[in-house]
C-alpha cells in the first residue's frame, strides 16, 4: 500500500512492490496471480472486518458508511481501490477475486446486520463505494465530513 501511495496505482508495478518488500517478483506471483489480486489482498488487510455496530438498522448503516469513508480516505487506500476497480473492468479473473474476497464478506455481514436481501445490500454498497471513489477520483481528496453526512442521510432514506 505504501508503494501505491507513493507512486500511484499505475506506477506501483509488481517489480517495484517486490523491491520495496525486499523479495523477488516470483515470490509475489507464487501467492497472487496478478497485481490486482495482490492489491485486493492488501485492501482486505487494510480494511479488516467491518465494525457493524448500532442499536438499530440505521445506526448500523450509518456506522458502516462512515467507516468506509474513513478507510477510503486513508493514504493510498482510495487510489488502490480505484486502480483495482479499473483493472477489473477488462479482467474477469480480477472481478471474481474482488467479488469473492472483498465484496462478499462485507455484503454478507451487512445482509445479516440489516436483514436486507442481497440485491438491496449490493445496491447500497454500489451507491456508497461508488460515490466515495468518484469523489476521490475527481478531487484527489477524500469526501468532506459534511458530504459524508449527506451521503449517510441519502442512504438512510433508501433504507427506510
C-alpha positions as CSV (number, residue, x, y, z in Angstrom):
1,X,0.0,0.0,0.0
2,X,2.9,2.3,0.7
3,X,4.2,1.8,-2.9
4,X,0.7,2.6,-4.3
5,X,0.5,5.7,-2.1
6,X,4.0,6.9,-3.2
7,X,3.8,6.1,-6.9
8,X,0.1,5.8,-7.7
9,X,-1.6,2.5,-8.6
10,X,-0.4,2.5,-12.3
11,X,3.2,3.0,-11.4
12,X,3.2,0.6,-8.5
13,X,4.3,-2.4,-10.6
14,X,4.9,-5.8,-9.2
15,X,8.6,-5.2,-9.7
16,X,8.5,-2.1,-7.6
17,X,6.3,-3.6,-4.9
18,X,8.7,-6.6,-4.7
19,X,11.7,-4.3,-4.4
20,X,10.0,-2.3,-1.7
21,X,9.2,-5.6,0.2
22,X,12.7,-6.9,-0.3
23,X,11.5,-10.0,-2.1
24,X,11.8,-11.4,-5.7
25,X,8.9,-10.8,-8.1
26,X,8.5,-14.5,-8.4
27,X,7.8,-14.7,-4.6
28,X,4.8,-12.4,-5.1
29,X,3.5,-14.3,-8.2
30,X,3.6,-17.6,-6.2
31,X,1.0,-16.2,-3.9
32,X,-1.0,-13.8,-6.1
33,X,-1.7,-14.2,-9.8
34,X,-1.7,-10.5,-10.6
35,X,-1.0,-7.1,-9.2
36,X,-4.8,-6.6,-8.8
37,X,-5.0,-9.8,-6.7
38,X,-2.1,-8.6,-4.5
39,X,-3.6,-5.2,-4.1
40,X,-7.0,-6.7,-3.3
41,X,-5.3,-8.7,-0.5
42,X,-3.7,-5.5,0.8
43,X,-7.1,-3.8,0.8
44,X,-8.6,-6.7,2.8
45,X,-5.8,-6.3,5.3
46,X,-6.2,-2.5,5.4
47,X,-10.0,-2.6,5.8
48,X,-10.2,-5.6,8.2
49,X,-13.6,-6.6,9.5
50,X,-16.5,-4.2,9.2
51,X,-17.4,-2.7,12.6
52,X,-21.2,-3.1,12.2
53,X,-22.4,-1.6,15.5
54,X,-25.5,0.1,16.5
55,X,-28.8,-0.2,18.3
56,X,-30.8,-0.4,15.1
57,X,-30.5,-0.7,11.3
58,X,-30.0,3.0,10.8
59,X,-27.1,3.2,13.3
60,X,-25.5,0.1,11.7
61,X,-25.8,1.5,8.2
62,X,-24.5,4.9,9.3
63,X,-21.5,3.5,11.1
64,X,-20.7,1.3,8.0
65,X,-20.8,4.3,5.7
66,X,-18.7,6.4,7.9
67,X,-16.2,3.6,8.4
68,X,-16.0,3.0,4.6
69,X,-15.5,6.7,4.0
70,X,-12.7,6.9,6.6
71,X,-10.9,3.8,5.2
72,X,-11.1,5.1,1.6
73,X,-9.7,8.4,2.8
74,X,-6.6,6.7,4.3
75,X,-3.3,7.3,2.4
76,X,-3.1,5.1,-0.6
77,X,-6.4,3.2,0.0
78,X,-8.6,5.2,-2.3
79,X,-6.0,5.0,-5.1
80,X,-5.5,1.3,-4.6
81,X,-9.3,0.7,-4.6
82,X,-9.9,2.8,-7.7
83,X,-6.9,1.2,-9.5
84,X,-8.1,-2.4,-8.8
85,X,-11.6,-1.5,-10.0
86,X,-10.2,0.0,-13.2
87,X,-8.1,-3.1,-13.9
88,X,-11.2,-5.3,-13.2
89,X,-13.2,-3.7,-16.0
90,X,-11.2,-5.8,-18.5
91,X,-10.1,-8.7,-16.3
92,X,-12.9,-11.2,-15.4
93,X,-10.5,-13.1,-13.1
94,X,-9.8,-10.0,-11.1
95,X,-13.6,-9.2,-10.9
96,X,-14.1,-12.6,-9.4
97,X,-11.4,-12.0,-6.8
98,X,-12.9,-8.6,-6.0
99,X,-16.4,-10.1,-5.7
100,X,-15.5,-13.1,-3.6
101,X,-12.7,-11.8,-1.4
102,X,-13.5,-8.1,-1.0
103,X,-17.2,-7.5,-1.6
104,X,-18.8,-10.8,-0.4
105,X,-17.6,-10.7,3.2
106,X,-18.9,-7.2,3.7
107,X,-22.1,-7.9,1.8
108,X,-22.9,-10.9,3.9
109,X,-22.2,-9.1,7.1
110,X,-24.4,-6.2,6.1
111,X,-27.2,-8.6,4.9
112,X,-27.1,-10.3,8.3
113,X,-26.9,-7.0,10.3
114,X,-29.6,-5.2,8.3
115,X,-31.9,-8.1,7.4
116,X,-31.9,-7.0,3.8
117,X,-31.8,-9.2,0.7
118,X,-28.6,-9.4,-1.4
119,X,-29.7,-7.2,-4.2
120,X,-30.5,-4.3,-1.9
121,X,-27.3,-4.6,0.0
122,X,-25.4,-4.7,-3.3
123,X,-27.2,-1.5,-4.3
124,X,-26.2,0.2,-1.1
125,X,-22.6,-0.9,-1.5
126,X,-22.6,0.4,-5.1
127,X,-24.0,3.8,-4.0
128,X,-21.7,4.3,-1.1
129,X,-18.4,3.0,-2.5
130,X,-19.1,4.4,-6.0
131,X,-19.8,7.8,-4.6
132,X,-16.7,7.8,-2.4
133,X,-14.4,6.6,-5.1
134,X,-15.9,9.0,-7.6
135,X,-15.1,11.9,-5.3
136,X,-11.6,10.7,-4.7
137,X,-11.0,10.3,-8.4
138,X,-12.4,13.7,-9.2
139,X,-10.7,15.7,-6.5
140,X,-7.8,13.5,-5.3
141,X,-9.2,14.1,-1.8
142,X,-11.5,12.0,0.5
143,X,-15.1,13.2,0.8
144,X,-15.5,16.1,3.3
145,X,-17.3,15.2,6.5
146,X,-20.4,17.3,5.6
147,X,-20.7,15.4,2.3
148,X,-20.4,12.0,4.2
149,X,-23.2,13.2,6.4
150,X,-25.3,14.0,3.4
151,X,-24.5,10.6,1.9
152,X,-25.5,8.8,5.1
153,X,-28.8,10.7,5.1
154,X,-29.5,9.8,1.5
155,X,-28.8,6.1,2.0
156,X,-30.8,6.0,5.3
157,X,-33.8,7.4,3.4
158,X,-33.4,4.4,1.0
159,X,-33.1,2.0,3.8
160,X,-36.3,3.2,5.5
